[in-house]
Amino acid sequence: MISFTIFVFVWIFAMSHKTARESETISQRIDQLICDLFVDGFDEFPAEEQQRMLTELDFWVRKSAHFFEYAVLGAVLYLTAGVIAEKTDVRIKIAFFVGFLQAAADEIHQYFVEGRNPLAKDVLLDASGVCMGIVLVIFFTLLMNILRRYRVDRCRPDVKPGARVHLLRTQENRDYD
C-alpha cells in the first residue's frame, strides 16, 4: 500500500508539472470525448456552439480531475495510515493532514510551472477530495463488515450472538492462511 501511495503522490506531481498548454491539451481531449459520447449529434452542431459547449465543460473536467485524484490520495493515505495507527480517528487525522499538505504543496509547485498559478480554492477542492476518499473507504469498510456479519448470521444460526464476533475473527484468520 505504501508503494501505491507513493505512486499517487508522483502522479499528482507529474500532472501538476505540466505547463498550462499541456494541461489544456489533455483536458480538451477529455472534453471532446465526453461531448462525442454523451451529446447526440455533437459533430453536427455549428462550430461556435461546439466551442461554447467544450469551453463550459472544460471548467468541470479540470475541477473534477483535481477532486478525483485527491479522493484517490485520501483513500490510499487512510489505508496507509493503518500501518501507523489502529484507531480510526487517528487514521483520519493523519490522512487528512498529509493530504492537505500535499494539496498546498501542489499549488505552491504550480507557481513555478509555466502558465500555471496557485489558487487557494484549489487547495480547498483538493482537501474536499481527500475527505471524500477517506469517507468512501470508511463507508465500504463498514459495509463489508455488515455483509460479513450478515453472512455469519445466516450461515450459522446455531451460534450465539456473543460468539459470532469470535467466529468472524477466526474465519478472517483462516482467510489469510
Buried (B, 14 or more C-beta within 10 A) or exposed (E): EEEEBEEBBEEBEEBBBBEEEBBBEBBBEBBBEBBEEEEEEBEEBEEEEBEEBBEEBBEEBBBBBBBEBBBBBBBBBBBBBBEEBEEBEEBBEBBBEBBBEBBBBBBEBBEEBEEBEBEEEBBEBBBBBBBBBBBBBBEEEEEEEEEEBEEBEEEEEEEEEEEBEEBBEEBEEEEEE
